[in-house]
């Protein structure tokens, strides 16, 4: 890939990231907050419910919320990784183009203002959900 193609490809990725950020910022924020609350309540219900059918229902609702949250996180991670791949594939471009390479290292991500949609965010949310479930159990 020549320098011109490299710059054009990177511009396309930056534009795509910017458009996705504009379109999905609020949606991803609401989705992450709602799924976090659902996971807390459903996880608590799985632990506290007595009847098998209620536990079964809460378990599958929890699994669905986890899958939903994972899909958003994984999609955000793919966007971030694809932007970094432009730099990784083109490290052998002449060192006089160091500014272009530095710009190519900038992360393209779906940022909600408080967090970005990525796999580390997914892990953080799961850790916090488990902490909140433990907190809820201490009140019962």
N, C-alpha and C positions, 0 to 999 in steps of 0.2 A: 504494500500500500504506500503510495507516494504521499508527499506532504499535503498536497491539495486535497486528496481523498481523505486523508487523516483529519484535516481541519473540518471538512464538510461533514464527515461522519460524526465527529464530536459535536459539531453544532446541532445536528439532528437529534442527538441524544440529549443535549442540554435543552433544546426546545421541547422535546417530548417530556422530559422531566418537569419543565416549567408548566406545561399544559396539564399534565397529570396532577401536579401540585395544586394548580388553580381549581381544577374540576373536583378533586376528591378530598381536599383538606378537611372540610367540615364532615363529610360522610365518614371518613376514616376515624376522625376524632370521636364522633357519636358512636360509631360501631365499637371502637375499643373500650370506651367507657361503659356502654351498655353490656357488652360481653363480659367485662370484668365484674360488673354487678351481678349479672346472671350466674356467672361461675361461682361467685361467693354464695349466693342464695341456694343454688342447686347443689353445690358441694356440701353445704350445711344440711340440706334436706336429705341427701344421700346418707349422711352420717346419722342424722337424728330420727328419720322416719322409722316406724316400726313395721308397717305392712310391706310385704315383698313387692306388691304391684306398685305402690307409691315409690319405693326405692328404685325399682326398675324404670319407672317413668322419669324420675329425677336424674338417674344415671344417663339415660339416653339424651335427655335434654342437655345435660352437662357435656356429653360427648359431642353433640351437635354444635354447641357454643364453642368448644375447643377447636373443632375443625374450622368453623367460620373464622375465628380469630387467627388460626394458623394460616389460612388462605390469604388473608390480608397481610399478615406479617411476611409470608414467603414471597408474595408479589412485590412488596416493597424491597425485600432483600435482593430479588432478581434485578430490579431497576438499579439498585446501588452497585451490584456486581457487574452489570453490563457497562456502566459508566467507567468503572475501574479497569475493565478488560481492554478498553481502547488504549489506555496507557500501557498496560502490561504487554499488549501485542506489538506496540510500536516503540519500545525502549531503544531500538537500534537506530532511530532517526538521529541525524547529525546533532551533536551537543549544542550547536548554535541555536537550536530551537528549544532551549530549556524552558523558556516562558510558556510555550505551547504545552510542553509536557507537564509543567506545574499546574496549568489550568485543567489539563486532562485528569489530574489527580483529585480534583474537587468532587465531592460526593454529590450525586444526583439522587434525591430521596423524596419520599412523600412525608413531609413534615407537618404535623398538626398544630404546631406552636408549643406544645408541651413535650412531645416525643415524636420519633419517626417510626414508620411502619417497617420493622425489621425483625429478624429472628432473635437478636438480643432483647428487644422490647418484649417479644412474646415470652421469653424466659423470665424477664423481670415481672411481667404481669402474673405469670403462674406462681412465682414466689410470693408476691403480695396477696394473691387470692388465698393461698394456703395460710398465710399469716392472719388474714381476716377471718377465715374459717375457724382457726384456732381461737381467735379472740371471741368470736360468736359462741363457741363452745364453752368458754369460761363464764359467760353470762347465764348459761342454761343450768 
